[in-house]
Amino acid sequence: MGKYKIPAIIVFGDSTVDAGNNNQIPTLAKSNFLPYGQDFEGGKPTGRFCNGRLATDFMSEMLGVKHSIPAYLDPAFGIEDFANGVTFASAATGYDVATSKVLSVIPLSEELDYFKEYLKKLTSFLGKHNAVKRARESLYFISIGTNDFIENYFTIPTGRSSQFTVDEYENFLLGIARSFLIELHHLGARKISLAGLPPCGNLPITRTLNHIFKKPSLVELNKASKNFNAKLQKLMASLSKELKGVKLVYADIYHPLLHIIQNPDLYGFENVEEGCCGTGTIEFGVLCQEGNPLTCTDPSKYAFWDAVHPSEKLYGIVANILMNKTVPHLFK
């Protein structure tokens, strides 16, 4: 995969790409304890919501950049580490600032503020000319939006669902996504890949909640995911024409994940309906505790690590798909 010359990978988003930023803030949305990280280097729980590495870690390695991407707020790393890869992501956040307030995490606007601070540090470290060049040539990857629907809109009856129809809420989020991408371009980003939503109705936790409460409807959740993704693609096509010199590529997560869930045998999975941790139906974060006798012994047989997040094996498969189907378009 070394045919692409990428000096750095810069990441924004939620728990799918957070490598431990939430460890440094007062929130319940943390995973810096075992069994999280049991398959990471040295069995270390870093704050990644996974048993091992994330898709962005695998992509970084495939691109020949580094083995894993550190969290910007992790005090164990400095600008010399972040210069070729960094994530500003915060678990449990979303496009909507109201989503970030549910569990008191870092809003997307603040992730952007950290990026601005990073650019200043990069300028001091590399010099202005090289820092500008680094920002321009880096690959930017964004994975966000799922929490806006499953943690916010479809869960809090007095919140956004009382203010917007699903269609209106999607458009509200798109406005935020648009402003974010324009600002990122303004700050020097030129190769940007933005992931769409997964099939939210197929996550173990949404299956469980639907089984218990009969809502939200799994069909309704997947419909919202598909509709939002379609709108996101239109937005990105429009911005590609509007913003000078940008390569803005949509990363389809929905269809690959649905194919894996519907055809587990093709990918070597034995369980795609429950997570490995605990019962696999409801546990994530603080509920996913070490020593739970129900936790599976072989996470590689599971598509999901906990009730919300993919296993390291699934993240590796997703990374391969992104490298083959998404990243090449950033270099056309």
JONORLIN-V267567 format. One record per pair of residues at least 12 apart in sequence whose ideal C-beta (glycine too) atoms are under 8 Angstrom apart, sorted by the first residue. I is the first residue (numbers start at 1). J is the second residue. If there is no record, write none. Layout:
I&J ; I&J
This chain:
1&62 ; 1&63 ; 1&64 ; 1&323 ; 2&63 ; 2&64 ; 4&63 ; 4&327 ; 4&330 ; 4&331 ; 5&137 ; 6&63 ; 6&64 ; 6&65 ; 6&137 ; 6&138 ; 6&139 ; 7&65 ; 7&84 ; 7&134 ; 7&137 ; 7&138 ; 8&65 ; 8&83 ; 8&84 ; 8&85 ; 8&86 ; 8&134 ; 8&137 ; 8&138 ; 8&139 ; 9&56 ; 9&59 ; 9&60 ; 9&63 ; 9&65 ; 9&69 ; 9&84 ; 9&85 ; 9&138 ; 9&139 ; 9&140 ; 9&141 ; 10&85 ; 10&86 ; 10&87 ; 10&88 ; 10&115 ; 10&138 ; 10&139 ; 10&140 ; 10&141 ; 10&189 ; 11&56 ; 11&69 ; 11&85 ; 11&86 ; 11&87 ; 11&88 ; 11&89 ; 11&140 ; 11&141 ; 11&142 ; 11&143 ; 12&87 ; 12&88 ; 12&89 ; 12&108 ; 12&111 ; 12&112 ; 12&115 ; 12&140 ; 12&141 ; 12&142 ; 12&143 ; 12&144 ; 13&87 ; 13&89 ; 13&93 ; 13&111 ; 13&141 ; 13&142 ; 13&143 ; 13&144 ; 13&195 ; 14&89 ; 14&90 ; 14&91 ; 14&92 ; 14&93 ; 14&94 ; 14&143 ; 14&144 ; 14&145 ; 14&146 ; 14&147 ; 15&29 ; 15&31 ; 15&49 ; 15&89 ; 15&91 ; 15&92 ; 15&147 ; 15&308 ; 15&309 ; 16&49 ; 16&54 ; 16&55 ; 16&89 ; 16&143 ; 16&146 ; 16&195 ; 16&309 ; 16&310 ; 17&54 ; 17&55 ; 17&56 ; 17&87 ; 17&89 ; 17&141 ; 17&143 ; 18&47 ; 18&48 ; 18&49 ; 18&71 ; 18&87 ; 18&89 ; 18&90 ; 18&91 ; 19&46 ; 19&47 ; 19&48 ; 19&54 ; 19&57 ; 19&68 ; 19&69 ; 19&70 ; 19&71 ; 19&74 ; 19&87 ; 19&89 ; 20&32 ; 20&46 ; 20&47 ; 20&48 ; 20&70 ; 20&71 ; 20&73 ; 20&74 ; 21&47 ; 21&71 ; 21&72 ; 21&73 ; 21&74 ; 21&87 ; 21&88 ; 21&89 ; 21&90 ; 21&91 ; 21&106 ; 22&47 ; 22&90 ; 22&91 ; 22&92 ; 22&105 ; 22&106 ; 23&47 ; 23&71 ; 23&73 ; 23&74 ; 24&71 ; 24&73 ; 24&74 ; 24&75 ; 25&73 ; 25&90 ; 25&104 ; 25&105 ; 25&106 ; 26&104 ; 27&92 ; 27&103 ; 27&104 ; 27&105 ; 28&103 ; 28&285 ; 28&286 ; 29&90 ; 29&91 ; 29&92 ; 29&103 ; 29&105 ; 29&285 ; 30&47 ; 30&91 ; 30&285 ; 30&286 ; 31&45 ; 31&47 ; 31&48 ; 31&49 ; 31&50 ; 31&91 ; 31&285 ; 31&288 ; 32&45 ; 32&46 ; 32&47 ; 33&45 ; 33&289 ; 33&290 ; 34&290 ; 35&51 ; 35&277 ; 35&288 ; 35&289 ; 35&290 ; 35&292 ; 35&295 ; 36&48 ; 36&49 ; 36&50 ; 36&51 ; 36&288 ; 37&50 ; 37&51 ; 37&52 ; 38&51 ; 38&52 ; 39&51 ; 39&52 ; 39&299 ; 39&312 ; 40&52 ; 40&53 ; 41&67 ; 41&68 ; 46&71 ; 46&74 ; 47&71 ; 47&74 ; 47&91 ; 49&91 ; 49&284 ; 49&285 ; 49&305 ; 49&306 ; 49&308 ; 49&309 ; 50&305 ; 50&309 ; 50&310 ; 50&311 ; 50&312 ; 50&315 ; 51&276 ; 51&299 ; 51&305 ; 51&311 ; 51&312 ; 52&311 ; 52&312 ; 52&315 ; 53&68 ; 53&312 ; 53&315 ; 53&316 ; 54&69 ; 54&315 ; 55&143 ; 55&310 ; 55&315 ; 55&316 ; 55&318 ; 55&319 ; 55&322 ; 56&69 ; 56&87 ; 56&141 ; 56&143 ; 56&319 ; 57&69 ; 57&315 ; 57&319 ; 58&315 ; 58&316 ; 58&319 ; 58&320 ; 59&141 ; 59&319 ; 59&322 ; 59&323 ; 59&327 ; 60&85 ; 62&319 ; 62&320 ; 62&323 ; 63&139 ; 63&323 ; 63&327 ; 65&84 ; 65&85 ; 66&84 ; 66&85 ; 69&85 ; 69&86 ; 69&87 ; 70&82 ; 70&85 ; 70&86 ; 70&87 ; 71&86 ; 71&87 ; 71&89 ; 72&86 ; 72&87 ; 72&88 ; 72&114 ; 72&118 ; 73&114 ; 79&118 ; 79&121 ; 79&122 ; 79&124 ; 79&125 ; 80&125 ; 82&118 ; 82&121 ; 82&122 ; 83&122 ; 83&125 ; 83&126 ; 83&134 ; 86&118 ; 88&106 ; 88&111 ; 88&112 ; 88&114 ; 88&115 ; 88&118 ; 89&111 ; 89&143 ; 89&144 ; 90&105 ; 90&106 ; 90&107 ; 90&111 ; 91&105 ; 91&285 ; 92&105 ; 92&147 ; 92&151 ; 93&105 ; 93&106 ; 93&107 ; 93&108 ; 93&111 ; 93&144 ; 93&147 ; 94&108 ; 94&144 ; 94&145 ; 94&146 ; 94&147 ; 94&148 ; 94&151 ; 94&152 ; 94&173 ; 95&108 ; 95&144 ; 95&145 ; 95&148 ; 95&173 ; 95&176 ; 95&177 ; 95&180 ; 96&148 ; 96&152 ; 96&160 ; 96&172 ; 96&173 ; 96&176 ; 97&109 ; 98&152 ; 98&159 ; 98&160 ; 99&147 ; 99&148 ; 99&151 ; 99&152 ; 102&147 ; 102&151 ; 102&152 ; 102&156 ; 103&151 ; 108&144 ; 108&176 ; 108&180 ; 112&180 ; 112&183 ; 112&184 ; 115&184 ; 115&187 ; 116&187 ; 119&131 ; 119&135 ; 119&187 ; 119&188 ; 122&134 ; 122&135 ; 132&188 ; 135&187 ; 135&188 ; 135&189 ; 136&188 ; 136&189 ; 136&190 ; 137&190 ; 137&191 ; 138&189 ; 138&191 ; 139&191 ; 139&193 ; 139&327 ; 139&330 ; 140&184 ; 140&189 ; 140&191 ; 140&192 ; 140&193 ; 141&193 ; 141&195 ; 141&251 ; 142&180 ; 142&192 ; 142&193 ; 142&194 ; 142&195 ; 143&195 ; 143&251 ; 143&253 ; 144&195 ; 145&173 ; 145&177 ; 145&196 ; 145&197 ; 145&228 ; 146&197 ; 146&198 ; 146&200 ; 148&169 ; 148&173 ; 149&197 ; 149&200 ; 149&221 ; 149&224 ; 149&225 ; 149&228 ; 150&200 ; 150&203 ; 150&205 ; 150&206 ; 150&221 ; 153&166 ; 153&169 ; 153&224 ; 154&215 ; 154&216 ; 154&220 ; 154&221 ; 154&224 ; 155&216 ; 160&172 ; 166&220 ; 166&224 ; 166&227 ; 167&227 ; 170&224 ; 170&227 ; 170&228 ; 170&231 ; 171&231 ; 173&228 ; 174&228 ; 174&231 ; 174&232 ; 174&235 ; 177&194 ; 177&232 ; 177&235 ; 178&235 ; 178&239 ; 181&194 ; 181&236 ; 181&239 ; 181&243 ; 181&248 ; 182&239 ; 182&243 ; 185&243 ; 185&246 ; 189&246 ; 190&245 ; 190&246 ; 190&247 ; 191&247 ; 191&330 ; 191&331 ; 192&246 ; 192&247 ; 192&248 ; 192&249 ; 192&330 ; 193&249 ; 193&250 ; 193&251 ; 193&322 ; 193&326 ; 193&327 ; 193&330 ; 194&232 ; 194&236 ; 194&248 ; 194&249 ; 194&250 ; 194&251 ; 195&250 ; 195&251 ; 195&253 ; 196&225 ; 196&228 ; 196&229 ; 196&232 ; 196&233 ; 196&250 ; 196&251 ; 196&252 ; 196&253 ; 196&254 ; 197&225 ; 197&228 ; 197&229 ; 197&253 ; 197&254 ; 198&225 ; 198&253 ; 198&254 ; 198&257 ; 199&221 ; 199&222 ; 199&225 ; 199&254 ; 199&257 ; 199&258 ; 199&261 ; 200&221 ; 200&222 ; 200&224 ; 200&225 ; 201&217 ; 201&218 ; 201&219 ; 201&220 ; 201&221 ; 201&222 ; 201&225 ; 202&218 ; 202&222 ; 202&257 ; 202&258 ; 202&261 ; 203&304 ; 203&307 ; 203&308 ; 204&273 ; 204&274 ; 204&275 ; 204&280 ; 204&281 ; 204&282 ; 204&304 ; 204&306 ; 204&307 ; 204&308 ; 205&281 ; 205&282 ; 205&284 ; 205&307 ; 205&308 ; 206&218 ; 206&221 ; 207&273 ; 207&281 ; 208&281 ; 208&282 ; 208&307 ; 225&254 ; 226&254 ; 229&250 ; 229&252 ; 229&254 ; 232&250 ; 233&250 ; 236&248 ; 236&249 ; 236&250 ; 247&329 ; 247&330 ; 247&331 ; 247&332 ; 249&326 ; 249&327 ; 249&329 ; 249&330 ; 250&326 ; 251&322 ; 251&326 ; 252&325 ; 252&326 ; 253&318 ; 256&317 ; 256&318 ; 256&321 ; 257&318 ; 260&272 ; 260&303 ; 260&314 ; 260&317 ; 261&303 ; 264&303 ; 267&303 ; 267&317 ; 268&300 ; 268&301 ; 268&313 ; 269&301 ; 269&302 ; 269&303 ; 269&313 ; 269&314 ; 270&301 ; 270&302 ; 271&296 ; 271&301 ; 271&302 ; 271&303 ; 272&302 ; 272&303 ; 272&304 ; 274&302 ; 274&304 ; 274&307 ; 275&288 ; 275&302 ; 275&304 ; 275&305 ; 275&306 ; 275&307 ; 275&308 ; 275&309 ; 276&295 ; 276&296 ; 276&299 ; 276&302 ; 276&304 ; 276&305 ; 276&306 ; 276&311 ; 277&292 ; 277&295 ; 277&296 ; 277&305 ; 277&306 ; 277&307 ; 278&292 ; 278&294 ; 278&295 ; 278&306 ; 279&294 ; 280&294 ; 280&296 ; 280&302 ; 280&304 ; 280&306 ; 280&307 ; 281&307 ; 282&307 ; 283&306 ; 283&307 ; 284&306 ; 284&307 ; 284&308 ; 284&309 ; 285&306 ; 288&306 ; 299&311 ; 299&312 ; 299&313 ; 300&312 ; 300&313
